[in-house]
Amino acid sequence: MALLAEADRKVKNSQSFFSGLFGGSSKTEEACEIYARAANMFKMAKNWSAAGNAFCQAAQLHLQLQNKHDAATCFVDAGNAFKKADPQEAINCLMRAIEIYTDMGRFTIAAKHHISIAEIYERSWWTSTRPSRTTSSLQTTTRARSPTATTNLSSPPHSSANKCLLKVAGYAAQLEQYQKAVDIYEQVGTNAMDSPLLKYSAKDYFFRAALCHFCIDMLNAKLAVQKYEELFPAFSDSRECKLMKKLLDAHEEQNVDSYTEAVKEFDSISRLDQWLTTMLLRIKKTIQGDEEDLR
């Protein structure tokens, strides 16, 4: 708090008439450093909101001094502090940094911070904390793709774009935009199956695409499974494909017990993540309209 008071005094002094004549900018630069020191001390004390506010004050002063890079860095530091206390304020700070980096032509680093924002939204899906569940997570992650990304998403330079696309697919399915999710999972799966390093993950992408089809219509899902088996023969022998066939049979027979047992058997070997659990519950409710836990 003493450092903040000192920085405030220097800012006030820098704005006086005589300081304007005799080195007011140097006092502003000193204030920037002191705000940053205060912010780091607040971080050590785990006072995240105070740390974020101090970094923001430093960032604003750097903007006055036309130190764009330093301003963006301070906004990022503020965002990282606010992540632990105020997700919406963290997003606001990261967006300020993105604006600066974009203006400077630093598109790759701007995309990186879009990913950070998307991850904040992603956590909010499952915790129901601010920011509220909206399409913002989908839109933000879409923006996070590098402007230089190509369709060859399986190559190492485009792994970030690939990661963003998968997040977009996940958000789209959560928002019941199933066809959008299907298109992305199929695109990424097709690229993955041609890569020696990524082909093992292709079965998971086709499995997720099939589940999205299932949420639309059972016949859609059945045709999709046949399509993926022809496209990627290794999918036929996968546990994911065998589970899909069991789920389709259970749905056709309107047998909720068989459906639940098939999911439990799969989960006992390969733990279901939250997204898969949500999709499987949605499908289950078409057999039995309740909210019984899958496990």
Secondary structure by P-SEA (a helix, b strand, c coil): caaaaaaaaaaaaaacaaaaaccaaaaaaaaaaaaaaaaaaaaaacaaaaaaaaaaaaaaaaaaacaaaaaaaaaaaaaaaaccccaaaaaaaaaaaaaaaaaacaaaaaaaaaaaaaaaaaaaacccccccccaaaaaaaaaccccccccccccccaaaaaaaaaaaaaaaaaacaaaaaaaaaaaaaaaaaaccccccaaaaaaaaaaaaaaaacaaaaaaaaaaaaaacccccccaaaaaaaaaaaaaaaccaaaaaaaaaaaaacccccaaaaaaaaaaaaaacccccccc
